[in-house]
């Protein structure tokens, strides 16, 4: 196993380089940085949720600047149209024909800022792009750049003028990351940094590129070397099945009644795939060539929290998806 772990040295150097470079601009928020990095390695999309002022947009912009990937930012507003996102057909008078004018979604890394401020018709324009890596303009399908990631932000406390994301779109996100308040020590460092650095200094901090598309391919090759035993795959499947309030998923009967009434709809097999894939990447980050139950538990909350549709009872008792996931992790026996 030692020889296998030594083969991960280059990947671990890439990961550490991103962490160190992000730390020059983003104080704390280690779980946020790792979550973005894990999702990009996995080829998935990320939904970042947190109150204003917690550096959600800054974290995405900094990651984009540190990478060699093309980057576009789209500010979602109530008057945004699908054509503003994916593009539209433009009539060329000289050639007497229509040609496609591609929208800002044609980039490796797309920041959908305040995604819940756009109406459903705009949000639905992202579905084909996020699920299949392509968009249709007119009657022609256009392939998006590879790699392609959507990192979306939303504010959980401001509901006026916002539109709830549909479940079909939420399921397209690999991770939903909660961005917490910084600790008092971290906030002190943030204030000191803001007081001493000019805008020119901040730009200089984040101009160096430490990860490229080739680096992502290299790390993904190492991820494929990480093994996940059959017993752990069974553990993942049982965990996801435990979220489903249906008769066929009642294998975990012990204390199931303590939480199942709080769930209207559970996670799909897409969640099982995401758990296995991201647990392997988490194991790689720890320098291991094999998955442990701790790796699965480490990624369970960001993978599952947006895939559970909570019932009226959960709202009445003020229970969050994370608290219900904690109950499931405690009930489903380890392999």
Secondary structure, 3 states (H helix, E strand, C coil): CHHHHHCCHHHHHHHHHHHHHHHCCCCCCHHHHHHHHHHHHHCCEEEEECCCCCCHHHHHHHHHHHECCCEEEEECCCCCCHHHHHEEEEEECCCCEEEEEECCCCCCEEEEECHHHCCHHHHCHHHHHHHHCEEEECCEEEECCCCCEEEEEECCCCCCCCCCCCHHHHCCEEEEEECCCCCHHHHHHHHHHHHHCCHHHHHHHCCCCCECHHHHHHHHHHHHHCECCHHHHHHHHHHHHCCCCCHHHCCCCCCHHHCHHHEEECCCHHHHHHHHHHHHHHHHHCCCCECCHHHHHHHHHHHHCCCCEECHHHHHCCCCHHHHHHHHHHHCCCC
